[in-house]
Amino acid sequence: MTERIQKILSAYGVASRRAAEEMIKAGRVTCNGVVCTLGQSADPEKDTILFDGKPLPVKNGNIYIMLNKPRGYVTTLSDEKGRKNASQLVADCGVRVYPVGRLDMDSEGLLLFTNDGEFANRLMHPSHQVDKLYMVEVNDATPEKVEKLKRPVVLDGYRIKPPGVSLIRLEDNGKATISVTIHEGRNRQVRRMCAIAGMKVNRLTRVAEGTVKLGDLPCGKWRHLTEDEMRFLKK
């Protein structure tokens, strides 16, 4: 079936439609050996479409993407209060996808999405504990409180493993930036841990899950996971 080439690239998981349009404008996409123009149509079953000289990936129906979620977006699929939903930011990926786990409305950073239910359930199962790294900006910090943050505490009747904590910056007014690595992912875990230690979180950004890193992905944008990232998450 003949379709716009940017739509084809999105459907095959190469890029969002907007990003595909930029690829076409940059001359990175060819159809049957000829550089494509924006708005051009093709049939992926009959025509040879290449991006950066590479053929379209095998289309198996499942996609796996990472969003840099901004603050102010909820991750539930439906919200009775009508708040902005992170799923809206990945709606142009070509298929309907669902968040893997949660990132509360006031937090930002790495959030995975997929339409592979089995994969999502496996990642969210308590036995699948992937270390999650956060950059946390707090008020009322002291070296003693940061040390207290390193101790294991009980949340929801569960004794968490000792988190990895590093003090990156501490100002005279008590504002600080701390990196925190947790192993479980209890509800609002990092915020609750900081509160127990006597510090208030101003900003919380998830920057990594294991070897899967947010990197320089712009806020509000998404990208497909790489093969190496998929291997790590599936092992």
N, C-alpha and C positions, 0 to 999 in steps of 0.2 A: 504494500500500500504506500502511495506517495504522500510524504509529509514534509513540512518545513524541516530543514536540516538541524536547526537549533533544538527543535522538539525531539528529533531522533537522538541527538547527543544526550539530551536530558533523560530520555526513556531508557537508554542503554547505560545510564549511570556514569557518564563521562563528566558532566558538569550540570549545574542548574541552567535553565534556559537563558537567564541573563548572562551568566558566565560564558555559555556557549556562543551567544551573540558576540561577545567581546573576542572570543577565539576566532570566529569567522572574520570579524573586522580586521583582526591582526594577520590574516592570511595563513592561519595555522591549520585550516581544514580544507581538504581536497575531495572532490567527487570525480571518480574515473580519471584521475590524474590532472584535473583542472582545479585551480584554486576557487573555492566557493565564494559566493557573494551573499550578503545578508538578505534573507527572504527566499532564497533558492530552495526548491523542493527536490526530494530524491526518494527512492525506494530502497531501504536497507537490504531487502532480499535480492535485489537485482543489481544495484549500483555498489561500487567500491568506495566507501567513505573512510578516509583516514584523518586522524587528528595528530599533529606533530609526527606524521609519518607512520603512526600506529593504527592498526585496524580496530574496529569497534569490539569491545569485550563481549564474551558470550553472555547472552541475556538469560538469566536463570530466574528472574522474578524477585530475587532478594537483594536488597541494598543495605549498606551499613554506612552511616554518616556520623560526623561530629559537628555539633553546633557550638559556637561561642555564645552562650546565652547571656543576654543583657539582664541587668536588674529590672525588676518590675514585671517580669513574665512568670506566670505559673506553669507548672509542668503537667498538671492534671489535664486529661483530655476534654473534660467539661467542667465549667466553673459557674456556680450559681450566682456569683457576684458580677459576672460579665467582665472579668479582668483579662488582660492580654495573655495569650497562650503561646508558649514557645513553639508549639506545632505550627503556628501561623508562619513562622520564620523559615520553615523547611517545606512549605506547601508546594514549592516549585521544583521539588526533586524528582517528580515524575510519577510517584506512587504514594499511597498513604502510608506513613510511617508513625511509629510510636516511640515515646521516650523510654530509655533503658534506665530504670531507677528515677530518682528525683533530685532536683536542685531547688531549694526553696525560693520564693519570690524575690527576697532581698539579696540573694546570692547570684553569682555570675560565673561564667567560665564553661568548662568542658561538659557537654551533655551529649550522650550517644543516642542515636535514633536508628530504628530498623523496622522492617516489616516481617522479620523472621522471628516468630513467636517462640520457637524452641530455643533459639540463641539467646533471646532476651531473658527468658525464664531461667536459663542456666546461669547467666551473668548475675541475676538478682538473687539467686538462691544463697542462703546463709553460708553454705559450704564453699562458695566461690568468693573468697575474700581477696580482692585485689587492692593493694595499697593505693590510697588516694591522697594526692598532695594538694594542699591549699596554701595560698598566700593570704595572710590575714592581717588587716590593719585594725589596731585596737586603741582604746583609751585606758587611762589609769594603770599603765604598765609599770612594773618595777622588775629588776632582775630576780627578786624573790618570787614574784608571781609567775614569771616565765618558768622558773624551776618547778613551781607547783604544778604548772600545766603539763609537765612531763610525767606526772604520776598517774597511774591507772585509777579510774573512778568507776562507780557503779551507776549505770544509766538503764532505766526500765528494768531493774532487777538483774542486769547483765554486767559483769565486771569486764570492762574493755581492756584490751592489751595496751601496754605503755605506748603512747604515741611518740613519733619522732618529732622533736621540736628544736628549731634553731632561731635565735634572735638575730634578725638581720639589721634592724635599726631601732634605736631608742633615743627619743628626744627628751629634753629637760622637762617638758610639760606633760610627760607621761604617754605621749603618743608613740606607738611602736609598730613595726612591721615584723611579723613572725611567720616562718614556714612551719606548717603542721602536717604531718603524715599520719593518717589513721588507717586502720586495718579492717574496720567493720562497716560503718556507714549507718549508724543509728539515726533516727530522726533528729535533725538539727544538731548533730553530735558536736561539731566544732564550736558552735555558738554556746552550747550548754557547758562544754568543758571550760571555755574561757570564762563564763559566768561563775563557775565554781571556783576558778582561780582568782576571781575578783577583777576581771577585765571585761570591758564592753566592746563588742565587735562593731566597727564602723563599716568595714568592707571585707567581703569574703569571696575569693576567686578560686575555683578549682582549676588547676593547671595541668594535672596529669592523673591518669589511672594506670598504674604500672608503667610500662614503656610507651603507652599511648599519651602523647603530649599535645597540649593546646598550641604551643608554638606561637607563631605570629598571625594566626587566623584572626581577622578583624572581628570586633564585637558585632553580633547580629548576623554573621555569615556562617556558612557551613561548607564542609568538604567531604569527599568520600574517604573512608579509611583505606590505608595502604595494605598491601598483602602482608607485610611484616607485622603491622598492627593487628590484622585479623588472626594471624598465626598465634600471636601472644594471647589474644582474648579467647581463642578457641581451645588452647591447650589445657 
